Amino acid sequence: STIKDMPKIESPFVRKEIDGRYLVTPEITEGYNWVFEDDSVMAIEKLHGTNVSIIIQDGIITAIFNRTERIPFFNKGKAHIIRGLLESYTRGYMENLLDGQHFGELIGEKVNGNPYKIKGNVWIPFETFGQKHLRYKSWGKYPKDFNTISEWFKELIPLYACMSQGEEGRKNGFVEGIVFTHPDGRMAKLRKDMFSWFEGPAHKEEEVKV
C-alpha cells in the first residue's frame, strides 16, 4: 500500500492578508460548512509537534515516517522520534491501532521548542488518544458563529498541558488551536494565531503568500 503524507488541513474560515498577517475572516471556506452544521464533528486540541506516522502490518510496526521521509530504527539525527514512539508504546497509546497507516504528533524535546515542557518525547496518535483525551466537550454548547468561536478560542483550556503539568499546565500551559474532525475523516484546523487578537510569534508556515 502507498504511503500517504498527512493531508494539509485547511481553515474553515477564509483567510486574508490583513496588515501583513494572514488572518481568518467570518466568511466560511467553500466546502467547510460541515464544521459548523454537523453535530458529529469533534473539536480536538491541535498539538504543536511534528507529524509522524507508523505502518502496522500483522500487528507489528513495519515502517516509520516523518511526513514522507522514512525514519530508520537505528539513526543519529532522528533518534528522538524512535524514543517518542517507544514511550508511546510503553504508555499504552498504541493499543487498539489496527493494521494500516496511523498518523500522530510527536512532541517534546527537539520539537518546536517543546512548548509542553515535557522530558524526552512522546508520540500522540490522532484517532485513539487524541479523540479520547484531547476533545473539547464544550464545542457545540455555544453558537457556531465567527465571533462566538473567536471568544471561545481566547479561553481554550490547554488539555495536554493539564495532563502533563497539572494545575501549572492549566494556568500557563500552551495550546495552539483545534483540529475539527468529522467521523468520515474530513478535518479542518484553527489556530489562535489566525485571529487578529492573537499576540505573539505567528506560526512559521504563515508568511503571507505573494
N, C-alpha and C positions, 0 to 999 in steps of 0.2 A: 504494500500500500504506500502511496506517496506521502511525503512529509509536508504538512502544511505549516506555514507561519501563522502566528496568531493574527487574525484579520484586524486591520486598522479599525478602531472603534470611533465612530463619529459622534459629535454633539447633537442632541435632539433639538437644540435651538440654533438657528442660523447665526454664524459668527461673522463679524465685520471688523475692518480696521477702524478703530476709534482712538484718536490721539496717539497713534503709533503702537497701540496694543490691539490684539486680536481677541475681541470680546463677544460674548453672546448677546443676542437681541431677543425681544419677546417673540419673534417670528419662528414658527416651528419648521424644522427642516423637512423637506418633502420626503414622505415615506416613513416619518418617525412619529406619527400621531399615536401609534400603539403604546408609546411610553406613557402617555397621559390618559389613554382611553381603556386600556386593558387591565383589569383588576388582578390578573395573574402575574403581572410584572413585579420582579423583586428589585429592591434597591440595595446594592451590596457595596461595602466600602472598597474603594479603589486603592490598592496598596502601591506604594511608590518603591518599586524594586526593578528587577529585570525579568523579562519573560523567559521562562524555562519550561520546556515540555518533555515528557517522557513517553516512550513507546513500550507498552506492555504486551507481551505475547506469551500465551500459556501461563499467565500469572507471574511472569518474570520480566523485569525491566531489561530490554534489549538495546535501547538507544536513548541518548540524552541530547537535547538540542537547546541552544540559547538562540532564540529566533530560528534562523535556518542553519546556524553553524553547529555541526555535530561536535559534542564535547566528549573526548575520550575519558575513560575512567581514570587512567593514570595521566596526569598532565601537570604542568607547572603553573601557567597563568590563570587557570580556571578551577583550581582545586577547591576554592570556597563554594563553587556550585555543587560539587560532589559532596562536600561536607554538609551543605544545606539539605540535600536530598536524603543523606543518611540520617540527619537529625529529624527530618520529617517522617521517615520510616519508623525511627525509634519511638516517636511520639504517637504513632498510630494514624497519622494523617493520610496514609496511602491505603488504608483498609477500605474495602468496597470499591476500589478502582478496577474496572473490568479491562479486558484486552482492548487495545486501541491506543490512540494518542490522547494524552491528557495535558492540558495547559495549566500553568500556575505561575505564581510570582515568587521569585527568590528575593528575600530581604535580609538585611543585616550588614555586617562589616564588608567594606569594599564596594558597597552598592548604594549609589546616590547619597553618600554622606551618612548613611544609617540613621535616618530620622527617627526610627523606633527605638534607638539606643539599646539594641539587644546585643548580647555577646554571641560571637560566631554568626552562623547563618541558618535559615530555615526556609524550606520551600512550602508555599501555601497553595494547595490545589484549589482551583476555582469551584469546580462543580460539587465538591463534597464539603470541605472545611469552609470555604468562602460562603456558600449558600446557607450553611448551618449556623455559623458563628459570627459572620460579619454582615448580617442582614439588618437593615434599618426597619424595624417594625412600625415606626412612625410614618413611613411612606404610605400615602393613601388615606391618612387620617386628616389631611388638610386639603383644601382645594389645590388642584394641579395647574395653577396659572403661574406665569412667569414671576410675578412679584412675591407670591407666597413661597414659591420654591427658592427664590433668592434669599429671603429672610430665613427660611429653614436651613439653608446651607451655612449661614453665618453661625448657627448653633449646633452644627453636626458634632455628635459625640465621637471622639476617636476610639472606635471599638477595639481595634487591635492593640492600641497603646494601653487601653484599660486592661486588656488581658495580660499584657507583658509587664506593665508598670504599676498596675493598681490605681490607687487614688491619684498619685502623681501623674499617671497617664491620662486620667480623666480631666485633670485641670490643665495640664500643659502639653499633652500628647499631640502628635502630628496626625492630621487627617487631610488627605489630598483631595478627595472627592468621592464620586459614586459611579459604579457601573450598573446601569439598568439592564436587567437580564430577563428575557422572555423565555418561557418553558420550551419554545421551539428553537432556541439557540440564538435568536437575534439579540444584539447588545447595543447599547449607546452609553456615552460617558459624559459626565460633567465634572469639572474640577473647580475648586474655589477660585483659582487664578484666572478663570474665564469670565468672572464677574467684575464689573467696574469698581466695586467697593474693595476688592482684594488689594492688600498692601504687602509687598514682599517680592522676592525674586520670582519671575514667571518661569513656567516650565521650559526646559531647554529646547523643546520642539517648536516653540511658539514664536520664532522670528516671523515677522509679518511677511506674508508671501507676496512677492512683487509680481 
